[in-house]
Amino acid sequence: MARVQSMDNQITIFATQKLRHNRKKVFKGHMVAGYACQTNFSPDNSYLISGDADGRCFIWDWKTTKVYKRFKAHDGVCIGCVWLPHETSKIITCGWDGKIKLWD
């Protein structure tokens, strides 16, 4: 499965075996046009996470594709975010403000 951040402010999912677009899995609500914001899955694959141009971190529910949570993470673009694999309640974000932050 491949996740693709697009210039129309959404994340789309593709099946990698036949490179098919999964039209039921489109994640919206964030602003990423012009930025290469990183996306990641939670360790149990229940959630999808991404930063955005306004410094926010978005978490979507995988099954419903709805925004589960969003919060202001940085004073500028939140370019990267990832779950800690062994402490799954924690997220690390990095931004263009030069900071790396740990969230619980």
Beta strands, then each sheet from edge to edge (+ up, - down):
strand 1: 2-6
strand 2: 10-15
strand 3: 20-28
strand 4: 39-41
strand 5: 47-51
strand 6: 56-61
strand 7: 67-72
strand 8: 78-83
strand 9: 91-95
strand 10: 100-103
sheet 1: 1+ 2- 3+
sheet 2: 4+ 5- 6+ 7-
sheet 3: 8+ 9- 10+
end
